[in-house]
Amino acid sequence: MTRESNCVRSNSNTRSLDFFPGLPYTASTCHIDAEYRNYADTNKCGCSPEVNPSSNVNTRNCTIADICCLSQERRTFNPSTNCPLSCDHLTYNVEPSYSKLFSGDSSESAAESFGTAIEEVEASLLSVYIYFDEMLATQLFTDYSYTFANLLADMGGLLGLFTGASVISLLEVCILLFDVLKNLLLTREMKKAVEKLESKINLPNVDAITKEEIEDD
C-alpha cells in the first residue's frame, strides 16, 4: 500500500478496538465497535449486545428488556466514525447452492424412522457443507504507477529531444557557473594567488606543440 492510501495495518496499535481488542483491525470490525460504543453510552442503552471478557469497556450485557432501546438506536445510528480500510484484508467469494436433503424413498424412510410426516421431515432437517471452491488465492497489491525515477527519465528525454542537452553539457554548464562565481566572489589578492598557482604549474603550450607537429610532418 502507498502512503496516500491512509490504510491501517491489521496488527497496528494506532487504531485500538475497545470491544474487540484481540481481533485484527478491519473496517467492518471498526464500524461494529463504534456501534457497540454507541449502545454502551450511559445516556442511551448503557449496555452492549456482546461483551468480550478482554474488552476495554466496563459495561453490562444487554437483556431482553433492552431490545426496544437497541432497535431504536440501530435505526438512528449514524456510522460517522472514520474507519479507513485495512492495508491487508482477506475476502472470499461466496456462492451458495442448495438441494433437497431427502427425496423419494429416502424421505419415506426418514419419516418412518422419526415417526413424522414426510413434509415435516423435508421442512425441518437441514445439512450444511462449507468448502473452498478453488484452492488458488489471488493477491492484489497497490503501488505507484509513476515514480520519481520515471519523472527523471522523462525529463531527461524531453531535454535531449528539444534542447540537445546531455550529461556532458550539464557538466559544462556547471563548470561555467563555477568560473563565473569564482570571478565574482574572489578578491584581487585571491585572484593573484590563484594566478601564481596556475603559473607554477607548467602546462604544455598547445599552440607550440601543434606547430612542432606540423613542422615534423
Secondary structure, DSSP 8 states (H G I E B T S, - for coil): --GGG--B-TT-SSS--SS-TTS---HHHHHHHHHHHHHT-TTTT-EESS--TT-S---EE--GGGHHHHHHHHHH----S----BSS------------S--THHHHHHHHHHTS-HHHHHHH--------S-S---------SS-HHHHHHHHHHHHHHHT---HHHHHHHHHHHHHHHHHHH--HHHHHHHHHHHHHS----HHHHHHHHHHH-
